Amino acid sequence: MGWMYEWWIGLAKLLGLPEAFQYPFVARGVVAILMLAPLLGGLSHLVVARRLAFFSTTLGQAALTGLVIGVAVGQPLDDTYTAILGFCLLVGVVMQYVRRQTTLPPDTVIGVFMAFTLGLGICLLVAATRRFNIHQIEAVMFGSVLTITDRDLLLVLVLGTLIGGAVAVTYNLVLADSLSPPVARARGAPTTAIDYGFVVIVTVAITVSLKIIGALLVEAMVVVPAAAARNLARSTRGYLAWSIGIAAFAGLSGLFISTEWRVPSGGAIVLALSVCFFISLPVGRLLRR
């Protein structure tokens, strides 16, 4: 990862950016954003197409519960990825199973699971605070690009590459199933496998981005880029490109805001995403004329 830091520091000096943007921890943040933008931005339009925006919120709540479970069973506070990923995968797969088995509207089923994970997390949090200070989990709840480590970057790189490869191979099938499941089923697409497989992909993507964006704010990064891109794109490829571009721009802008004004990086990134969305509304109208 060292060459990436050197590349950013050299570019920051070349552009004449303030000295704060030349620090190694800021360089790590930039590298992390450039890794996450293609991952979450690329998944964003599929999440919106499959109507899973509310689902990602539930996974954010489940991540907080998984964190508390990990601490409760003795995992170090800064090494709870296994517990978070395991619990989120369990919740995601079971939620998808219930959605497919019941006649209730999908948002109702997701709301039930959100209430369950939130209630369980609150109860366990009260017990777990006897072992650590509750303020120590703020980085997981709200995100902090400036506190990530080389290990976090390596995890994002490895899992992001695997997820990106899986999505690239199955992209056409997933998109067809997202737009018209009956047509995809009639053409022989394995819709059940696509449903569960996409849930697993989204869960892993959200888990690896938690420390950067935060459990309570991760929904924005997998929903807002696609919402803004929808206003600007004129084709499927353009939709994908705009989603990734907006995610990268908002991520870097949020990082700069966080560094300059010392606010939580997760909140700054979400604020930048929101601004991008509202700007895309009038710009999209102009492009359609």
N, C-alpha and C positions, 0 to 999 in steps of 0.2 A: 504493500500500500504506500510505501515511502515515495515512489515516483509520482503518485497522484498528488500528495501534499506539495511536493516541490513544483509540480506543474501549476497548481493553483496559486501558490505563493509567488511564483514568477509572474503569472498573469496579473495578480493583484497589484504587484509593483509596477508592471507595465502600464496598467490602466490608471495608476495613481490613486488607488483606493486608500481609505484611511488605514493607519497602522493596525487597528484592531482586526481588520479583515485578513491580515497576513500571519496571524497566529496559527499554530498547528491545530488547535482544537476547532477553530473556524474552518480550516481546510478539511478536517474530518467531516464537518457538517455539510460542506459543499459536495464532497464526494458522496455522502449518504443521500443527499437530495437527488443528485444526478443518477444514482442507482435506483431510487424509489420512484422517480417520475415515470420511467418507462413501465415499471411494474404496476403501480397503482393507477397511473393514468391510462395504461393499456387495458387494464381490467375494468376501468370506470364505465366505459360505454356498454360493456357486456352486463355489468351489475345493474345499470339503469334499464337496459333492454329486458332483462329477466325479472325486473321489479323486485330487486333484493336490497334496496336502499335501507329499509327498515331492518332487514336481516343483519346488515353490517353494524347497526347500532347495538343490536342484541349481542353480537360477538364482542363489541367493546365492553359491554357490561360483564360478559362472561370472562373476559380477560382479567378484569379486576378481581373477580371471584377466584380465578385460577391462581393469580398471584398470592392471594391470602391462603389458599390451600397449600401452595408450595411452601410458604413460610411456616405454616402450621405443622407440616410434616418434616420440617428441619432443613429445608433448602436455604442457602444464603439469599438475602434479599436481592442482591445484584445478579443472581444466577437462577432465576425462576422460569426461564424460557420453557423448560420441559413441562412444568406444571401448567403454565398458561396455554401452551399449544395443546397438551393432552385434554384439558378441560374444554377448551374452545372446540376442538374437533368432536368431542363427545356431544356437546350441545348442538353443534351444527348438523351433525349426521342424524341425531335423534329428532331434531326439529324438522329436518327435511323429510324424514320417515313419517312423522305425524302429519305434515302438510299433505303428503301423498295419500294417506290413509283416511283422512277425515274430509267431510264436505264443508267444513267451516272455511270462511275466507282466509287466505294466506296471512293477511295482516293481523287477523285475530289470533291465529296460532302463534305467530311471532311475538305478539304482545304478551301472551301467556308465558312464553319462555323468558321474555325480558323481565317480567315481574318475578319469576322464579329465581333467575340468576342474580337479580338485584337484591331480593330478599335474603337469599343464601349468603351473598357477599357481605351484606351489612351485618348479619348475625356472626359470621366468622371473623369479620373485621374487629368487632368488639372483643372477641376472645384473643385475637392475634396481637392486638395493641399492647398486651401485657408483655410481649417479647421484643417489640420495637416501637420506635416513635412513628406515629401515623404520618408525620410530614415527610418521612422517607419514601413514601409511595407516590409523592407528587409527580416525580418524573414519569412514572408509568401512566398516571391519570391524565397529565397535561402535556407530556412530551418535553424533551430537551435535546435539541440537536447538538448543543455545545458540551454535553457530558457523555457522548457516545465514545466507545473504545474501539481499538483495532479489531477486537473480537466481534463486536457488534457489526462492524463493516464487513468482516469476513462472512458472517452469518447471512447478511443481506445479499452479498455477492453470490454465495453458493446457492442459497434457496431461491433467490431472484432469478438466477440463470436457469435452474431446474423448472421453475414455474413458467418463465418466459418460453422455454423450449416446449413445454407441454401445451401451452396456449397456442403457440405458433403452429404446432402439428394438428391440433384439433379445432383451430379457429373457425373454419368454415362450417363445421358441424355444430359447434356451440352457437354461432351466430344464427344459423338456420333454425335451430331448436328454440332460440330466444325469440325470433320474430314470428315463427309459426310452428309450434310443436306438432299439430296434426299433420302438416305437410312433411315435416322432418321425419315423423314416424312412418308416414306412408312411403317414404323413400328408403326406409330401412335403417334410419339412424337409431343408435341405442340410447333412446331418450332417458331411460332410468340411469344408466351409467353416466350420462352427461350431467344429469341433475346432481348426483352425489359427487362426481368428480369435480364439478365446478365449485360446489360448496367447500370441498377440501382445499382447492386452490385458493379461494378467497380467504379461507380461514388462515392458511399458512402465510399468505401475503399480509394480512392484517397483523398477525402475531409478530412477524419480523419488523414491522414498522412501528410497533407500540412505543418503543423507547424514544423514537424520533418525533412522532406526531402525538402520541398519547392515546390512551384507551377511550377517553371521553370525546376525542376530537377526530378519531380516525375515520368516522363516517364521511366527513367532509371531503377527504382526499380520494375516496372511492365513489363519490357521487357528484360533487360540484364540477370537477373537470369535464365530465360528460355533459352535464346540464349546460355549461357555458359553450362547449364545443357544438352541441346540438343547434345553438343559435347561429353558428358561423359556418358549419360544414355543409357542403353540397353533395357529398358522396360518402360511402362507407369508409374509404381510405382517408378522406379528409376528416371524417369524424374521429377516427383513431389518431391521426396526426395532431389534430387540434387538442384532443384530450391529453396526450402526452406533453405537448408543448405548454399548455396551460398549467399542468401539474408541475412541470419544471420551473416555469417562470414564477408561479406563486410560491413554490418551495424556496427558491433562491431569494425572492423578495422578502418572504417571511423571515428567512435567516438574517438578512441584512437589518430588517426592522428590529428583530430580537437582539442583535448585537449592538445596534446603535442606541436603542432606548431601553435595553435590559428588561424586556418583557418575555414571558414564556414563549419559546419558539413555536410550540404547537398552536397556541392562540394566534400568533402573528401569521403563521402559514394559512390558517383558516380565514383570517381577516383578508389576506391577499387573495385567496380563492374567491371569497364573496365579492370583492371589488371587481375581479375579472368577470364574474357572472353578470353583474349589473352593467358593466361596460359592454358586454357582448350583446345585450338586448338591443340598444340603438344601432350598434355596428351591424348586427345581423339584419336589421330592417333595411339598412342602406345597401347591404350586399345583395338583398333579394330584389331590389328595384331594377 
